[in-house]
């Protein structure tokens, strides 16, 4: 795989926190004693496999189909980059680092993240996260529609969320499972894979 693409994949492929999950996912194993939070409804996500329509571009699936268009694609390398960038995005969301998040996310996902960050800021809270172990990343599949490739990865992560607000400080250990979908235009010179959708998953 091209060196430039490897670097950018590593940056793309690093929302899960307490607040992140309020935007796009759900916590795995949430107990009845946990305080309830009003979720921020994310924008309607793009489907991994769009419905068929007259005149629509043909849809193909599988790594072989992607490699026919991009011979440099390698699942192991992609997953390595995805895992690194998963951590990067989660950490940036926790600290409210919009500058880091913006180039890595689609406009729709960034809108949801920004809404959650603004809500947290309005409440006078700050957060940070520490991963308790390296997140697990499993390749779920890839779908091509025309020149657009969408690859999905299932992440299982355990982390410690530290929150400080008007009510004081709290520390919360969490375990989450999500499926992230990354998108790339194969005809573009830009090798970036952009996060376009996050789904909750079974642990």
Buried (B, 14 or more C-beta within 10 A) or exposed (E): BEEEBBEBBBBBBBBBBBBBBBBBBBBBEEEEEEEEEEEBEBBEBBEBEBEEEEEEEEBBBEBEBBBEEBEEBBBEBBBBBBBBBBBBBBBBBBBBBBEBBEEBBBEBBBEBBBBBBEBBEEEEBBBEBEBEEEBEBEBBBBBBBEEBBBBBBBBBBBBEBBBEEEEEEBEBEBBBBBBBBBBBBBEEEEBBBBBBBBBBBEE
